[in-house]
Amino acid sequence: MAEDIVIRILLAPFSLLYGIAVGVRNTLYRLGVLKSARFDIPVISVGNLTVGGAGKSPHIEYLVRWLDQYIEVAVLSRGYGRKTQGYRPVSVIDTATEVGDEPLQIKRKFPHVPVCVSESRVLGIPELVRRNPEVQCILLDDAFQHLAVTPGLNILLTEYSRPFTRDWLLPSGRLRESRSGYRRADLIIVTKCPPELTEEQRTALVQEIAPLPRQRVFFSRYQYDEPYDLLRPDVRRPLDTHTDALLVSAIAHTDYLLSYLGQQMRSVYAFEFADHHYFTDSDLEDIRKRFEALPGSNKILLTTEKDATRLERYNDYFWKHQMPVYVLPVRVVFDRDDEAAFQAEVKRFLLEFRV
């Protein structure tokens, strides 16, 4: 803890400069010097104030799974980490290097839903609508800081264990802009909550966030399903306390996931990489060595759905070395009555939307 404080003090001048730059940009948008586009189609943005880890993709998937029952919905992402440029529709046969890991993950879960990537949402939205005129609502993934577009509904996510209210500007902390940016949100979702969340804990965090009168705060958590075999997705294997696992991940934070796995398995060993890391041949050799070093004979290699899109290029390697790789699916579940209230807010926005 003391070391963290010292590091933050040392990085404070850089955070100040970063904050000034971001503040000037935001002010220029607020004054209209820099223009923000509005569109004649409902646009829902899902994002956060920090760099990764809040659960944007699972919440986008929640919205797709729910809204797809009633309207034609599409997803637009920048496709972080992809090696391509410009507007590009995502196909189920694409690779993560072509379209980004998260858009590919979403497309494979919902193959009939248009999923597209574009660095510029301003250019991407009209192109998406031109190619998919049946679309009635667009979900923007990770667009809270993308002020060039003014969404009709702005959803801000913040982690229960790392709320933006306790964070600091980059590089001292993880904030991409000042805490006051939360004022642009219409709905705020506190994510990755513990299953046993109490009413007192909810109330305390709402008071800490201090939502504006027009804002609503909701609470959600993750629900993990049975892992499926990376090489044979139709094969599932329940987690049990007789199995050891090596968790290979390149996501922002694994503490929530490790806490869950620790209750489900005999032992879990984490091998972590930087968020969105593209695995190399050398990485695979290190993974194999760590997997072989696990105790006992009943062992598996576990990974997340996002990481699976970047590991699948090594399927032949896993087959050759007889490494059982399982992918852990995740879904968003709202706390208590929050789901009905959240859906009511989104429905209201869609029903009241006017061009």
VOGU-3710 file (C-alpha; in Angstrom, 3 decimals, decimal comma):
1> maediviril> 0,000/0,000/0,000  2,791/2,445/0,895  4,554/1,669/-2,381  1,348/2,428/-4,320  1,058/5,814/-2,643  4,691/6,665/-3,465  4,200/5,652/-7,104  1,063/7,769/-7,381  2,893/10,780/-5,956  5,733/10,322/-8,443
11> lapfsllygi> 3,292/9,995/-11,353  1,035/12,844/-10,211  2,619/15,491/-12,528  1,964/13,260/-15,555  -1,610/12,647/-14,402  -2,069/16,408/-14,080  -0,898/17,002/-17,650  -3,062/14,141/-18,917  -6,073/15,491/-17,030  -5,586/18,970/-18,481
21> avgvrntlyr> -5,432/17,601/-22,030  -8,557/15,473/-21,604  -10,353/18,308/-19,822  -9,636/20,736/-22,659  -10,951/18,228/-25,202  -14,136/17,633/-23,213  -14,676/21,363/-22,790  -14,333/21,944/-26,533  -17,057/19,356/-27,140  -19,256/20,863/-24,445
31> lgvlksarfd> -18,904/24,345/-25,962  -19,600/23,050/-29,466  -16,169/23,945/-30,846  -15,724/20,246/-31,569  -18,903/18,790/-33,023  -20,672/15,710/-31,697  -22,936/13,834/-34,100  -26,469/12,661/-33,329  -28,249/10,039/-35,406  -31,863/9,342/-36,317
41> ipvisvgnlt> -31,636/5,817/-34,922  -31,514/4,803/-31,237  -27,879/4,526/-30,148  -26,992/2,987/-26,784  -23,435/3,394/-25,544  -21,886/1,036/-22,971  -18,561/2,097/-21,507  -16,593/3,027/-18,426  -14,285/5,705/-17,077  -11,360/3,348/-16,518
51> vggagksphi> -9,062/1,248/-18,694  -10,673/-2,170/-18,907  -12,078/-4,673/-16,475  -15,594/-3,324/-15,896  -17,350/-5,934/-18,048  -18,398/-4,007/-21,154  -18,637/-6,995/-23,504  -20,741/-9,195/-21,160  -23,155/-6,280/-20,687  -23,318/-5,696/-24,443
61> eylvrwldqy> -24,107/-9,404/-24,793  -26,831/-9,061/-22,170  -28,434/-6,238/-24,165  -28,158/-8,181/-27,432  -29,657/-11,338/-25,883  -32,575/-9,376/-24,461  -33,301/-6,808/-27,193  -32,873/-9,282/-30,047  -36,157/-10,873/-28,995  -38,045/-7,710/-29,933
71> ievavlsrgy> -36,099/-5,511/-32,353  -33,318/-5,675/-34,923  -30,162/-4,769/-33,011  -26,541/-4,318/-34,156  -23,185/-3,839/-32,404  -20,456/-1,390/-33,369  -16,997/-1,572/-31,784  -13,645/-0,050/-32,589  -12,110/-3,543/-32,617  -9,301/-2,856/-30,171
81> grktqgyrpv> -6,027/-4,601/-31,054  -6,976/-5,605/-34,590  -4,425/-5,378/-37,389  -6,916/-4,054/-39,946  -8,254/-0,544/-40,438  -11,484/1,150/-41,424  -15,042/-0,120/-41,347  -15,361/-3,892/-41,414  -18,284/-6,271/-40,812  -17,372/-9,102/-38,458
91> svidtatevg> -17,784/-12,683/-39,654  -17,770/-15,855/-37,554  -14,785/-17,094/-39,602  -12,711/-13,976/-38,939  -9,753/-14,007/-36,566  -9,108/-11,781/-33,575  -6,245/-10,085/-35,420  -8,674/-9,063/-38,180  -11,554/-7,718/-36,081  -10,521/-7,724/-32,410
101> deplqikrkf> -11,211/-10,341/-29,761  -14,378/-8,913/-28,205  -16,306/-8,209/-31,455  -15,430/-11,721/-32,639  -16,625/-13,197/-29,357  -19,964/-11,353/-29,678  -20,443/-12,319/-33,331  -19,910/-16,011/-32,646  -22,465/-15,933/-29,858  -25,004/-14,094/-32,021
111> phvpvcvses> -24,132/-14,973/-35,640  -27,361/-13,462/-37,046  -26,717/-10,057/-35,416  -24,710/-7,481/-37,415  -21,436/-6,843/-35,581  -19,056/-4,319/-37,134  -15,806/-2,558/-36,270  -14,702/0,961/-37,093  -12,191/3,295/-35,452  -14,603/6,157/-36,134
121> rvlgipelvr> -18,101/5,655/-34,766  -19,186/8,794/-36,642  -18,366/7,086/-39,946  -19,196/3,590/-38,755  -22,814/4,219/-37,715  -24,110/5,491/-41,091  -22,162/2,771/-42,916  -23,647/0,095/-40,656  -27,164/1,428/-41,285  -26,549/1,671/-45,042
131> rnpevqcill> -25,499/-1,975/-45,199  -28,137/-3,146/-42,706  -31,249/-0,976/-43,235  -33,349/-3,312/-41,084  -31,403/-2,367/-37,929  -33,513/-0,517/-35,334  -30,953/0,048/-32,569  -27,167/0,243/-32,405  -25,101/-0,737/-29,365  -21,757/1,041/-29,080
141> ddafqhlavt> -19,109/-0,979/-27,258  -16,636/1,038/-25,145  -17,700/4,462/-26,373  -18,127/6,499/-23,185  -15,077/8,642/-24,032  -15,939/8,802/-27,742  -17,506/12,261/-27,606  -17,710/12,597/-31,389  -21,033/10,727/-31,071  -23,815/11,716/-28,687
151> pglnilltey> -25,677/8,506/-27,849  -29,348/8,531/-27,047  -28,682/6,438/-23,931  -25,341/6,479/-22,139  -24,640/3,514/-19,825  -21,629/3,767/-17,516  -20,126/0,681/-15,860  -17,980/0,692/-12,738  -16,588/-2,265/-10,793  -17,856/-2,953/-7,297
161> srpftrdwll> -14,344/-3,532/-5,926  -12,784/-0,687/-7,963  -15,379/2,089/-8,324  -14,343/5,163/-10,274  -14,911/7,222/-7,117  -11,734/5,753/-5,585  -9,564/5,870/-8,687  -7,047/8,323/-10,131  -6,203/9,672/-13,556  -3,743/7,832/-15,757
171> psgrlresrs> -0,925/7,028/-15,252  -1,292/7,287/-11,454  -4,520/5,289/-11,629  -6,821/3,817/-14,254  -9,142/6,734/-15,044  -9,268/7,816/-18,678  -10,830/11,119/-17,632  -11,767/12,846/-14,388  -14,344/11,327/-12,077  -16,776/14,114/-12,977
181> gyrradliiv> -17,208/12,463/-16,373  -19,829/10,222/-14,766  -22,262/13,123/-15,128  -22,707/12,259/-18,829  -24,194/8,885/-17,940  -27,917/8,213/-17,965  -27,668/4,816/-16,257  -24,873/3,540/-14,001  -24,266/-0,168/-13,424  -22,036/-1,366/-10,606
191> tkcppeltee> -20,591/-4,600/-11,988  -18,963/-7,764/-10,609  -20,840/-7,516/-7,337  -20,579/-10,313/-4,777  -23,555/-12,720/-4,784  -24,296/-11,911/-1,146  -24,513/-8,143/-1,696  -26,441/-6,545/1,182  -28,816/-3,625/1,096  -26,405/-1,677/3,295
201> qrtalvqeia> -23,594/-2,211/0,788  -25,818/-1,092/-2,069  -26,881/2,036/-0,232  -23,323/2,933/0,762  -22,051/2,679/-2,812  -24,946/4,679/-4,234  -24,182/7,412/-1,719  -20,511/7,284/-2,692  -21,322/7,597/-6,401  -23,779/10,424/-5,664
211> plprqrvffs> -25,888/10,056/-8,815  -27,615/13,086/-10,260  -31,419/13,197/-9,898  -31,860/12,013/-13,496  -29,482/9,060/-13,084  -30,335/5,523/-11,939  -27,863/3,086/-10,352  -28,112/-0,689/-10,796  -26,052/-3,645/-9,571  -24,986/-6,704/-11,554
221> ryqydepydl> -22,735/-9,732/-11,180  -21,347/-12,542/-13,315  -22,796/-16,011/-13,613  -20,417/-18,617/-15,022  -21,724/-21,571/-17,015  -20,152/-24,987/-17,569  -16,862/-24,755/-19,503  -16,789/-26,150/-23,039  -13,918/-27,794/-24,897  -12,027/-25,346/-27,123
231> lrpdvrrpld> -11,496/-28,052/-29,770  -14,997/-29,545/-29,459  -17,392/-26,817/-28,293  -20,279/-29,280/-27,969  -18,398/-31,067/-25,168  -18,900/-29,570/-21,704  -17,262/-30,379/-18,399  -18,565/-29,248/-15,010  -16,055/-27,848/-12,554  -15,416/-29,973/-9,477
241> thtdallvsa> -13,246/-30,084/-6,374  -11,263/-33,062/-7,697  -9,696/-31,109/-10,565  -6,690/-28,795/-10,746  -6,615/-26,010/-13,325  -4,196/-23,635/-14,980  -6,052/-20,425/-15,783  -4,534/-18,732/-18,828  -5,875/-15,228/-19,259  -5,136/-11,870/-20,821
251> iahtdyllsy> -7,910/-9,780/-19,293  -7,777/-6,650/-17,178  -8,543/-8,219/-13,798  -8,822/-11,843/-12,696  -9,554/-11,520/-8,967  -13,337/-11,914/-9,412  -12,835/-14,962/-11,645  -10,199/-16,525/-9,394  -12,442/-16,079/-6,382  -15,182/-18,030/-8,156
261> lgqqmrsvya> -12,868/-20,788/-9,401  -11,272/-21,155/-5,983  -14,638/-22,278/-4,628  -15,280/-24,709/-7,480  -11,982/-26,543/-7,950  -9,304/-28,302/-5,919  -6,664/-25,772/-6,967  -6,277/-22,996/-9,517  -2,978/-21,591/-10,773  -3,090/-18,341/-12,721
271> fefadhhyft> -0,860/-17,544/-15,691  -1,711/-13,961/-16,574  -0,786/-11,733/-19,508  -1,527/-8,103/-20,328  -5,086/-7,304/-21,426  -5,739/-8,227/-25,099  -2,307/-9,913/-25,342  -1,763/-11,895/-28,552  -0,159/-15,183/-27,602  3,136/-16,232/-29,190
281> dsdledirkr> 4,834/-19,577/-29,804  7,057/-18,865/-26,816  3,983/-18,216/-24,656  2,547/-21,577/-25,648  5,704/-23,370/-24,596  5,560/-21,623/-21,221  1,882/-22,533/-20,874  2,596/-26,174/-21,659  5,415/-26,356/-19,106  3,252/-24,811/-16,404
291> fealpgsnki> 0,381/-27,121/-17,260  2,581/-30,207/-17,082  3,911/-29,028/-13,708  0,428/-28,998/-12,160  0,014/-31,530/-9,367  -2,024/-34,664/-9,953  -3,306/-36,224/-13,144  -6,837/-34,790/-13,161  -6,091/-31,344/-14,561  -7,320/-28,962/-17,239
301> llttekdatr> -6,335/-25,677/-18,815  -9,007/-22,996/-18,399  -9,406/-19,740/-20,299  -12,011/-17,029/-20,882  -14,184/-16,604/-23,977  -12,280/-13,470/-24,907  -8,916/-15,208/-24,599  -10,189/-18,216/-26,549  -10,491/-16,072/-29,688  -6,732/-15,442/-29,486
311> leryndyfwk> -5,735/-18,958/-28,417  -7,653/-20,814/-31,125  -4,858/-20,331/-33,651  -2,943/-22,863/-31,542  -5,588/-25,583/-31,686  -3,187/-27,947/-33,473  -0,639/-27,366/-30,731  -3,144/-28,238/-28,012  -4,175/-31,349/-29,910  -0,601/-32,460/-30,482
321> hqmpvyvlpv> 0,331/-32,104/-26,815  -2,989/-33,512/-25,576  -3,792/-30,439/-23,521  -7,487/-30,275/-22,526  -8,402/-26,611/-22,963  -11,791/-25,474/-21,667  -13,500/-22,130/-22,174  -15,533/-20,612/-19,337  -18,699/-18,806/-20,540  -20,014/-15,859/-18,539
331> rvvfdrddea> -23,362/-14,063/-18,358  -24,563/-10,920/-16,608  -27,146/-11,302/-13,853  -28,730/-8,299/-12,147  -29,097/-8,066/-8,376  -32,581/-8,451/-6,890  -35,208/-6,438/-8,783  -32,662/-4,394/-10,732  -33,186/-6,291/-13,980  -36,835/-5,264/-14,331
341> afqaevkrfl> -36,002/-1,660/-13,428  -33,049/-1,555/-15,841  -35,073/-3,015/-18,691  -37,851/-0,516/-17,991  -35,393/2,369/-18,416  -34,093/1,011/-21,719  -37,641/0,344/-22,972  -38,646/3,877/-22,065  -35,746/5,281/-24,047  -36,601/3,183/-27,103
351> lefrv> -40,326/3,920/-26,972  -39,836/7,641/-26,466  -37,064/8,001/-29,064  -37,805/10,718/-31,596  -35,780/11,704/-34,624
//
